[in-house]
């Protein structure tokens, strides 16, 4: 079919970008309505960085829906909760009390590591991993809290693949996990505006359901791009990066994907332009 040639051209352009990247990368793309996929090393297991916070959010909200925890429960930060890295809580003065729901929002929206560790404690590391197995993610694993250097040195790294990151978003978007209401509540948190490499590549009027993450030499992101006719999910993982934080290659890949799929949004499968 003519549209297959269109997809082949996109795949060739992505391959060209990846061939110039000095590092290891995995990419998985699915156009949700048609199920069409493009994959480059999508099953390669790499460090997940802060993208692992999406499964933490999912299990936290699942436990709330089941009545196991209360997202409106207030928590007052303690000095021993403080860790470095990304976030804002480490810079606040005085007594700070937040609901578990707002800690979850900070975990996603500004990737706050203090908030994340508290959310991991309430979600339960083993339960997060069990949930991941339940949705078919065999390689994604939460092995440590944030900024646990001892665990990282010992090889206990949070891991995933580009394909499995896309899987998280796919079950949420399609409502194929627990209930449609629960999926929508989780997506509402992930939809809150934030800066990221994929966000830079997609026009601001198109909403993203997304999470980015980075570590030394690592940059990852997964995003549901909510186009009207052809929503798509893109997961990109990079590692062994020697060119800064790898954000530029993610933005270039995401921009190329969007150029094609934004164009496809305006055409039939035979290439005829649509008018609205």
C-alpha positions in Angstrom: 0.0 0.0 0.0 1.0 3.6 -0.6 1.0 4.3 3.1 3.6 1.6 3.7 6.0 3.6 1.6 5.4 6.6 3.8 6.3 4.6 6.9 9.4 3.2 5.2 10.6 6.8 4.5 10.1 7.7 8.2 12.0 4.6 9.2 14.9 5.4 6.9 15.2 9.0 8.2 15.2 7.8 11.8 17.9 5.2 11.0 20.0 8.0 9.5 19.8 10.1 12.7 20.6 7.1 14.9 23.6 6.2 12.7 25.2 9.6 13.6 24.5 9.3 17.4 27.7 8.4 19.3 26.2 6.1 21.9 23.6 3.4 22.4 19.9 4.2 21.7 16.6 2.4 21.7 13.5 3.7 20.0 9.9 2.4 19.8 7.0 4.1 18.1 3.4 3.1 17.8 0.6 4.9 16.0 -2.2 4.0 18.4 -5.2 3.7 16.0 -3.5 1.7 13.3 -1.1 -0.2 15.6 1.7 0.5 13.1 5.1 0.3 14.9 8.7 1.3 14.2 11.4 -0.2 16.4 15.2 0.3 16.7 16.8 -1.7 19.5 13.5 -1.4 21.3 14.2 -4.4 23.5 17.6 -3.2 24.6 17.7 -2.9 28.4 19.1 0.4 29.5 19.0 2.7 32.6 15.6 4.2 33.0 16.4 7.4 34.9 13.4 9.2 36.1 11.1 7.6 33.5 10.7 4.8 36.1 8.6 7.2 38.1 5.7 6.5 35.8 5.2 2.9 37.1 5.6 4.3 40.7 2.7 6.7 39.9 0.6 3.9 38.5 1.0 1.7 41.5 0.5 4.5 43.9 -2.8 5.5 42.3 -3.9 1.9 42.0 -3.5 1.4 45.8 -5.5 4.6 46.3 -8.3 3.3 44.1 -8.3 0.0 46.1 -8.5 1.9 49.4 -5.0 0.8 50.5 -3.7 4.3 50.9 -5.1 7.8 51.0 -3.7 10.2 48.4 -5.0 13.2 50.5 -3.0 12.0 53.5 -0.7 14.8 54.7 3.0 14.2 55.1 5.5 16.5 56.9 9.0 16.3 55.5 11.8 15.2 57.8 15.5 16.1 57.6 16.4 12.5 56.8 14.1 12.6 53.7 16.5 15.0 52.0 18.3 13.8 48.9 20.0 15.8 46.0 19.4 15.8 42.3 16.3 17.1 40.6 13.4 18.7 42.4 12.4 21.7 44.6 11.7 20.2 48.0 15.3 20.2 49.0 15.4 24.0 48.6 12.4 24.8 50.8 12.7 26.3 54.3 10.7 25.7 57.4 8.2 22.9 58.0 6.8 21.5 54.7 3.6 19.5 54.7 2.1 18.1 51.5 -0.5 15.6 50.5 0.7 12.3 49.0 -1.2 13.4 45.8 0.9 16.6 45.6 4.1 14.6 46.3 3.1 12.4 43.3 2.6 15.5 41.1 6.0 16.9 42.1 7.5 13.4 41.4 6.3 13.7 37.8 6.1 17.4 37.0 9.5 18.5 38.3 10.9 15.0 38.8 11.5 15.7 42.5 13.6 13.0 44.1 12.5 13.5 47.7 8.9 13.3 46.6 9.7 10.2 44.5 11.4 8.3 47.4 8.3 9.0 49.6 6.1 7.8 46.8 8.2 4.6 46.3 7.9 3.9 50.0 4.1 4.1 49.9 3.7 2.3 46.6 6.1 -0.4 47.6 9.0 -1.4 45.4 8.0 -5.1 45.2 4.4 -4.1 44.3 5.6 -1.7 41.6 7.5 -4.6 40.0 4.6 -7.0 40.4 2.4 -4.5 38.6 4.9 -4.2 35.8 4.9 -8.0 35.3 1.1 -7.9 35.2 1.0 -5.5 32.3 3.6 -7.5 30.4 6.8 -5.6 31.2 9.4 -8.3 31.9 12.5 -6.1 31.7 11.4 -3.0 33.5 12.4 -3.1 37.1 12.6 -0.7 40.1 15.7 -1.7 42.0 16.5 1.4 44.1 15.3 4.7 45.5 16.5 8.0 43.9 20.1 9.2 44.5 21.2 5.9 46.1 24.8 5.9 45.0 25.7 2.8 46.9 23.0 0.8 45.1 24.0 2.2 41.7 27.7 1.3 42.3 26.6 -2.2 43.3 24.7 -2.5 40.0 21.2 -2.1 41.3 20.0 0.2 38.6 16.4 1.0 37.6 15.9 -0.4 34.1 13.6 -0.5 31.2 13.4 -0.7 27.4 11.9 1.7 24.8 9.2 -0.8 23.9 8.2 -1.3 27.5 8.1 2.4 28.2 5.6 2.7 25.3 3.7 -0.2 26.9 3.0 1.8 30.1 1.5 4.6 28.1 -0.4 2.3 25.7 -2.3 0.6 28.5 -3.1 3.9 30.1 -4.3 5.5 26.9 -6.4 2.5 25.9 -7.7 2.0 29.4 -6.5 -1.6 29.4 -5.3 -1.5 33.0 -7.6 -1.6 36.0 -10.3 0.9 35.2 -10.8 3.7 32.6 -11.2 6.2 35.4 -7.9 5.2 37.1 -6.1 5.4 33.8 -7.5 8.9 33.2 -6.5 10.1 36.6 -2.9 8.9 36.1 -2.8 10.5 32.6 -4.0 13.8 34.0 -0.9 14.0 36.2 1.4 13.0 33.3 -0.3 15.6 31.1 0.6 18.5 33.3 3.0 20.9 31.4 6.7 20.3 31.6 9.8 20.9 29.6 11.5 17.9 27.9 13.3 17.0 24.7 10.1 15.6 23.0 8.1 18.7 24.2 10.6 20.9 22.3 9.8 18.9 19.1 6.0 19.1 19.3 4.0 22.3 18.8 2.7 23.6 22.1 -1.0 23.4 21.1 -0.7 19.5 21.1 -0.8 18.0 24.6 1.7 15.4 25.8 1.3 12.7 28.4 4.9 12.2 29.2 7.9 11.7 31.5 11.5 12.4 30.8 14.6 11.3 32.8 18.3 11.6 32.8 21.4 10.3 34.5 25.1 10.7 33.8 25.4 9.7 30.1 21.8 8.7 30.0 18.6 10.5 28.7 15.2 8.9 28.2 11.7 10.0 27.5 8.3 8.4 26.8 5.4 10.5 25.5 1.8 10.0 24.2 1.4 12.8 21.6 -2.3 13.5 21.6 -3.0 14.4 18.0 -6.7 14.5 17.0 -6.8 11.7 14.4 -3.5 9.9 14.8 -2.2 9.9 18.4 1.1 8.2 18.8 3.4 7.0 21.6 7.2 7.4 21.3 9.7 6.0 23.7 13.4 6.8 23.3 16.3 5.7 25.5 19.9 6.8 25.2 23.0 5.7 27.1 26.8 5.9 26.9 26.3 9.4 25.6 29.4 11.4 25.1 27.7 14.4 23.6 26.2 16.2 26.6 23.0 14.9 28.0 21.7 13.4 24.7 18.7 15.7 24.7 19.5 16.9 21.2 19.3 13.5 19.5 16.0 12.8 21.3 14.6 16.1 20.1 15.8 15.5 16.5 14.2 12.0 16.5 11.0 13.2 18.0 10.9 16.1 15.6 11.3 13.8 12.6 8.6 11.5 13.9 6.2 14.4 14.4 6.9 16.0 11.0 5.8 12.7 9.4 2.8 11.9 11.7 1.6 15.5 11.8 1.6 15.3 8.0 -0.2 11.9 8.1 -2.8 13.5 10.3 -3.8 15.6 7.3 -4.0 12.8 4.7 -5.9 9.7 3.8 -4.1 6.4 3.6 -3.7 7.0 -0.2 -2.1 10.4 0.3 -5.1 12.7 -0.4 -5.1 15.9 1.7 -8.0 16.5 4.0 -9.8 19.8 4.5 -11.6 20.6 7.8 
